[in-house]
Amino acid sequence: MNPLILIRGGGDLASGVALRLHRVGFPVVILELDKPLAVRRTVCFSEAVYEGAQTVEGVTARPGLGRPTPGHVGGGRNSRAD
């Protein structure tokens, strides 16, 4: 069983790391601010905070465990990347 990976921030570099770890089988959780500071938002999982979901290279992230935000979709312990 792979350990849960916790990444602070969902900017472009962190999203690349999260994507790679997810693809090799690690469960990944990304912590993000209510108003992310990411600049390259189209390639960042942090965009899920605004849009409710964000897909990067075929992997979709959705807000999950935190308090609901205006774009919050899903939630609870079963939310995860597809």
Residue pairs with C-beta under 8 A, 6 or more apart in sequence:
2 25
2 26
2 27
3 26
4 26
4 27
4 28
4 29
5 18
5 21
5 26
5 27
5 28
5 29
6 29
6 31
7 14
7 17
7 18
7 28
7 29
7 30
7 31
8 14
8 30
8 31
9 30
9 31
9 32
9 36
9 46
10 18
10 30
10 32
10 36
10 38
10 44
10 45
10 46
10 47
10 48
10 49
10 61
11 36
11 37
11 38
11 39
11 40
11 44
11 46
12 38
12 39
12 40
12 43
12 44
14 30
14 44
14 45
15 30
15 43
15 44
15 45
15 46
15 56
18 28
18 30
18 45
18 61
18 81
19 56
19 57
19 59
21 28
22 28
22 59
22 81
23 59
27 80
28 81
29 64
29 65
30 45
30 46
30 61
32 45
32 46
32 48
32 49
33 49
34 49
34 69
35 49
36 44
36 46
36 47
36 49
36 50
38 44
38 46
38 47
41 47
41 50
43 56
44 54
44 56
45 54
45 56
45 61
46 54
47 54
48 54
48 61
48 62
48 63
48 71
49 63
49 69
49 71
50 71
51 71
52 62
52 63
52 71
52 72
52 73
53 60
53 61
53 62
53 73
54 60
54 61
55 61
59 81
59 82
60 81
60 82
61 81
62 73
62 74
62 79
62 81
63 69
63 71
63 72
63 73
63 74
63 75
63 79
64 74
64 75
64 76
64 79
64 80
65 75
65 76
65 77
65 79
68 75
